[in-house]
Amino acid sequence: MCARPGGVLALVGAVGGSDVRLDLWELIRPITLTGYSSETLDGPALRHAVAALAGWVQDGSMTAPHYATVPLAEAARAHAMLESRGVTGRVLLVL
């Protein structure tokens, strides 16, 4: 794993637990980390972030993660899938 100068590494969620197979300090020593939460972005900043992500997916410089959809009424099943590590990618709850 590597990041080019100015590159971005996004770590999201902790479903996999704390067993990380790389030394993150070695990875981040030469780079600057910047973090934010979508909860702290105002409308224009959130729209800008979403547009940037969509653009990267559209031009192929970033691929969307694999995901499974589960009806909201079956949220307990979705949670069980995550706990058992029975899913690759993300689980989206849908109405």
C-alpha positions in Angstrom: 0.0 0.0 0.0 1.3 3.5 -0.8 0.1 7.0 -1.2 1.6 9.5 -3.6 2.5 13.0 -2.4 -0.8 14.7 -1.9 -2.6 11.4 -2.0 -5.5 10.4 0.3 -6.0 7.4 2.5 -9.5 7.0 3.8 -10.1 4.6 6.7 -13.8 4.2 7.4 -15.5 2.0 10.1 -14.0 -0.6 12.4 -16.0 -3.7 11.6 -12.9 -5.6 10.8 -11.6 -5.0 14.3 -8.2 -3.7 15.3 -6.1 -6.4 13.5 -4.3 -4.1 11.0 -1.7 -5.8 8.8 0.4 -2.8 8.1 2.3 -0.3 10.1 0.3 2.9 9.6 3.0 5.1 11.1 5.4 4.0 8.4 2.7 4.9 5.8 1.8 8.3 7.2 5.2 9.6 8.4 5.9 11.6 5.2 2.4 12.9 4.6 -0.1 15.2 6.2 -3.4 13.7 7.4 -6.6 15.8 7.2 -9.9 14.4 8.5 -13.5 15.6 8.5 -16.9 14.4 9.2 -19.8 15.0 6.8 -21.7 16.0 9.9 -19.5 19.1 10.2 -19.7 20.2 6.6 -22.2 22.9 5.6 -24.4 22.5 2.5 -22.0 24.0 -0.1 -19.0 22.1 1.3 -20.9 18.8 1.4 -22.2 19.3 -2.1 -18.6 20.0 -3.2 -17.3 16.9 -1.5 -20.0 14.7 -3.0 -19.4 16.2 -6.5 -15.7 15.5 -6.2 -16.3 11.9 -5.2 -18.8 11.4 -8.0 -16.4 12.9 -10.5 -13.6 10.5 -9.5 -16.0 7.5 -9.8 -17.2 8.8 -13.2 -13.7 9.4 -14.7 -12.5 6.0 -13.3 -9.8 7.4 -11.0 -11.7 5.9 -8.1 -14.0 2.9 -8.0 -17.0 2.5 -5.9 -16.8 -0.2 -3.2 -18.7 -3.4 -3.5 -21.9 -3.3 -1.5 -25.0 -5.3 -0.6 -28.4 -3.8 -0.1 -30.7 -4.9 2.7 -34.2 -3.6 3.4 -34.4 -1.3 6.4 -36.9 -3.6 8.0 -34.1 -6.3 8.1 -31.5 -4.1 9.8 -30.8 -6.8 12.3 -29.8 -9.1 9.5 -27.5 -6.5 8.0 -25.8 -6.0 11.4 -25.4 -9.8 11.8 -23.8 -9.9 8.3 -21.3 -7.3 9.4 -20.6 -9.0 12.7 -19.9 -12.3 11.1 -17.8 -10.6 8.4 -20.1 -12.2 5.9 -20.0 -9.3 3.5 -17.4 -7.8 1.2 -17.6 -4.0 1.0 -20.5 -2.1 2.5 -24.0 -2.9 3.5 -26.6 -0.3 2.5 -30.0 -0.2 4.2 -32.7 0.8 1.8 -36.3 1.9 2.3 
